[in-house]
Amino acid sequence: TIGDEFQRTIGAFYAIYWLMRLEVDGKDGFANGVDDDWKPFELTDADDMRVTHGDKRIGFKENAQWPFFHKLLLDAHLFEEKKVTSMFKTTTKLVVNEQRLVSLLALTAIHDIMKMSMILPEVQKEHEPYHGYGAGDIIGDHDHALAYVMEHFPDMLPSFRELESSEKLSVKFTQCNLCFNHGWFVQAEAPPGAIFTKFREALIRDHKSQIGHQDVALYFVHWLTDLAGAEPTPLSGCEKFVTKFPLPVLNSFLRSFEFVGKIATQTETEVMEEYLKMRWAESGMPVGPVPSGDSSVARMRLLCMAQMNAPAVLKGFAELAEEDVELLSLEMARSGCVGQSFSAELVPKDVISRQEGPAFLVYYGPAFLQNLGNDSAV
């Protein structure tokens, strides 16, 4: 309903408020919400009758990767580090980037307004074609509709109109259809081409390479706060993430944002390689140092897909017949990007010398490997 949509928007505003106050009371507000006096709950008892799912809320506050939230805000330039010099020493202080924060607040206020069908715009003759719409067509996709008004009639959006030019560009970028499947990346389900090519094309073709790492980070802050407020209960904390979203998955997404942002300055395969190496190094599982050799990319992708079952899956991989190991090492190392390959020390020589396709998306591979149970991996 319209009422629920309004509450969701308020929830997104609250999510921004709590994230900007992580060092004060933001963690309690994000996880638990506020009491009758509008003060964040500091929850210590899972059976506290003032809230539902007390155990999940306490667990979220204790186990959420708050430094990853903080890093995303810094990457989006919502905070700035400034040096403060006194008589005896120089220290670094975090200050709010007010201009950038205003852009995020303006975006949050307007991003769902085109869900009201009575204000959907009609494509004018001079603007056709527009994302497949011709002159006289009503733009039914609410993201494209908002982008159309931003591009051609910005005066109709006063909060957007008053932003600086660079901030307008950043806000407009959030309305792009990036064709980006985050799950494919986090779980290494797909090769770099399938994950990033459309994303990178949007940066280069639609935005003429004017979008930087900080703008991609703002895109994800908006995605995060919008989803955090998805339950129409804004005074009860960010319930979508706290009580209904698997925390390990959220933490994986948060960790990945830093790497996705690099697509603004690096190739698809370079970004993927850095991410795979990080996942291996930070897995916390007994898998040894970051691998090298022909099977390295295949093994790193299998680790991401299998998650907690990775040791068993990697052991099974090593026990395969030699020709099966060679086949998987070859096919899982293909980038799916013309002229791109993973580093030579990580892939078979044929991947470098014969950059052919296709590169396969291992559809539902993660679900299959994560549900191994007590079965053998081979």
N, C-alpha and C positions, 0 to 999 in steps of 0.2 A: 504494500500500500504506500501511498504518498507519505503517510505518517511514519512508516518504518524507514523509508528512504531518508526522511529528515533526521530521524534518530541515528541512522548510520553515518550521516554527514557529521553530526555532533560527535559521534564516537570517533571518527577520524580526527577531528579537531582535538579531542581529548588525548588520543594516541600521540599526536605531535607534542602536546603540552607535557605529557609524562616523559617522553623521550628527551625533550629539552631540559628536563629536571632530574635526570638519572642520578646526579650526585647529591640531590636534595631529598625529595620524597617520590621521585618518579617511578622507582621500582615498585613501591607499595601501591601507587595509584594504577600503574599498568596492570599489575597482577590481581589487585583486590578491589579497586574502585574506591568510592568515598562513602563516609557515614552521613548521618542526618545533618551534621554540621559542616558538610562539604570538606572534611579532612580525610586524607587517604587512610585506609585501614592498615595497621601494622599487625598482620595476622600471625599468631603463634600457636593457635589451637585449631587442628583440622576439623573439630566438631563445633566451631564457633557458629552459632545459629544466625548470625547476621549475614552470612554469605552461603552460597552453594559451592560444592566441590572444593571445600577447604583444603583437602590434601593436595589436589592438583595446583591450587594457587600457591601453597607453600613450596611445593616442589618446583614450580616454575620460577619463583623468585630465587630459589637456591641454585637452580641448575641451568637457567637461561644464560647464554653467552653474552652478557651485557657488554663486554668490551667490543664485540662485533657490532652491536647496535651503535656504540659510540664511534667506532671507526667509520661506519657508514655515514654518520652525521658529519664527521670531519671531511670525508671524501666529497660529500655534497656541498661543502663550504657553508654549511649552516652554522658551524663554529669556526672561529679563526684563532690561531695561536699568536699571541702578541708578547713581545719581550717587555718586561717591566724592570727598569734599572733603579736601584736605590743606592745609597751611599756605599754600601758594603758588597752588594752582589746583584746579579741579574737573574731574574726568574722568568719563567714562561707562564702566561695566564691565558685561559680560554675565555673568549668573549663571543657573544652572539653576533653573527653577521645579519644585522636587521634587514638589509635589503633582500638578502637571499631568503630569509624566513618569511618576509612579506609575500614573496613570490609563491612559496609553498602554501601559505594560508589562502592566497587568492585562488590558486589552483584547486585547493580542497573545497573552497566555497562554490566553485562553478563547474567542477568536472562532471557532475551528474545532472546538470540542469536540463540537458536535452532528452532525458527520460520522460519529460513532460511533452507529449506529442504535439500539443498545440503551438509550441514554439520551434518545432523543427524547421530548418531553413529550406528554401527552394533554390535550386541551382540557377543562377542567372546565365543568360546567353553568353556573356563575355568570359564566363568561368568554366564552360564545358570543354571537355569532359572532366569530371571531378570524381576520382576513385570509382569510376564506372557509372556515375550518374550523369545524365544528360540535362540539357536546359529544360526547366520546368519540372524536373523530378524533385520530390521531397527526399532529403537525405535521411534514411531510416536508421542508419547506424549512429548511435548517440556520440561515439568518439569522433567519427568523421564529421558529424554535424557541428560539434563544438569546434573542431579544427577549421572547418570552413568559415565559421563566423570569426574566429581569431585571425585568419588570414585576410579575409576580405571586408569584414565589418567590425573591426576591433572596438570602435566607439560604442557598440552596443553592449560591451562588457566593461564597465567603468573600472572595476578592480584590476582587470587585465590591461586596459588601455594606459593606466598610469605607471606601469612598470617600465624600467629601463629596457632599451632595445635588446641587450644581451640576455636579460631575464625573460623577455617575451619569447626569444628563440628557445630558451631552455624549457619554458612551460609548454610551448607548442610541440616540442619533441616528445613530451609525455603522452601525447595523443596519437603518436604513430602506431601503425600496425607493424610491429617488429617481427612477427611470425617467430617469436622466440619461446621455445619450450624449455622452461627452466629445469624441469625434471630430467630431460635428456642430458643436460649438461652436468647437473649435480651427480647423477648416477652413471655418467659416461656411457649412456645407452646408445648414443649416436656419434658419428664421426664429426669433426669440426665443420665440414661443409654444411651438413644438414642442420647443425645447431646455429651457426653464426652468419651464413652467407647473406640471408635476407636482412638480418640485423645490420651487417656492415654496409650492404647496399643502401639501406635507408640513411645511414650516416653520410655516405658519400654522395648519393644521387639526390635525395630529398633535402638534405641539409648542407650540401656542398662542403663537407668536412669542417663545418663550423661548431660542431658539437664536441665537447671535450669530456674527459674522465669525470669531471665534477657534475656534468649534465646527466650522464648515464647514472651516476650515483643518486642524483635527485629523482630520476625516474623510479629508482628502486625504493627510495624513501617514501615516495607517493604510493607506490604499489603496496608497501609494507603497512603504512598507516591506514590506507583505504581498506585493506583486508582486516587489519586489527579492529576496525570499527564495524565489521560486517554484521555483527549481532546487534539488533536495535535496542541495546541495553547499555547506554554510554556511562551510566553512573556505577556500573558493576565491573569496571575494568575492561581490558581488551579480551573479552571472553572467547572470541574466535580462536585466538592463539593460545590463551591460558588454559582453557578447559576442553577444547575440541580439536586441537591441532597437535600431532605428535611432536614433542619437543625436539627429539633428535633430528627430525626433518627440518624444522625451523632453524635449528643451529647450523645445519648443513647449508641451507639457503643463505643464511647470514654470512657464513664464511666465504661463500662463493661470490658474493656481490663485488668484492674487491677485484676479482679476476675478470668478471664480465665487463667491468668498467674499462679494462685495458683494451677492449676491442676498438676503442676510439683511436688508438695509436699503434696497435700491433695487429698482425695477421691472425686469422682464425686459428691456425694450427699452433702458432706461438702461444696464444692464450690457453689453448687446450693443454699443451705440454706443461706449461707452468702449473696449471691447476692439478693435473695428474700427479706431478711430482710432489706438490704440497700434500695432497690427500694421502699418498703413500707415507711420506715423512711424518705426518701428524696422526696416522691411523691409531696409534697406541696398541697395535697388535704385533705379535711376534713374527714379523715378515722380513726383518732385516733392513739394510740400507736401501735407498732408492736404487732400483735395478738398472743395469746396462746390458746390452746384448740384443739379439734379434727379437726376443719375445717380450721386451720390456713394456712396450705400449700395450700389448695384449694383456699382460699381467696387471698393469696399473688400472686398466679399464675393468678387468674382472674384480679387482679389489673394490672399486667404487660400486659396481653392480651388486656384489654379494654382501657388502657391508659387514655385519657381524659374522657372517659365514665365510668371510674371505680366506682365513687360514685353511679351512677344509677344501674350498674351491681351488685355491692355488696349489695345494698338495695334489689334488686330483689332476690339475692341468699338467703338473710335472710328471705324472704317471701315464699320460696319454702316449699312444704310439708316436714315433718320431714324425711320421708324415702328417698326423693330426696337429701336432704342435706347430709344425712349419706352416700348415695351411692357416690356422688361427692367427699365428704371428703375422703372417702376410696380410690377411684380409682385415684384421682389426687395426692394422697400422696405416691403412689407406686414409688419406685426409678428406677426400671428396672435394678438394679445392685445386683448381688448375695451377700448376707450378709450385705447389706447396707440399712439404713433407715434414714429418717430425725429424728431430736431430738424427744424424747418421748412426750414432752409437746406440740408438734405441730401437732400430727397425732393421729388417732384412735388407740386403743390398738391392734386391729387385724393386723394392718400394722407391728407392732413390733413382735407379737407372731406368725404370719403366713406370713412370707415373701414370698408371692406367686406372680405370674404374670398372665397375661401379664400387662405391664404398657403402657398406651395408649398415643399416640401422638395425640393431639387435632388439627388435620390438618385444617388449615384455621380458627381456632377458633378466633385468633386475628382479622382477617379481618371481620369476622361476628360481633364481639362485637364492633369493632371500627366504624362500619357503622350502628349503632343502630338508629341514627337520633332521631326523636321524638317518636319512637315506645317504648312500654314498654319492659323492660328487661326480663320480665317473659312471 
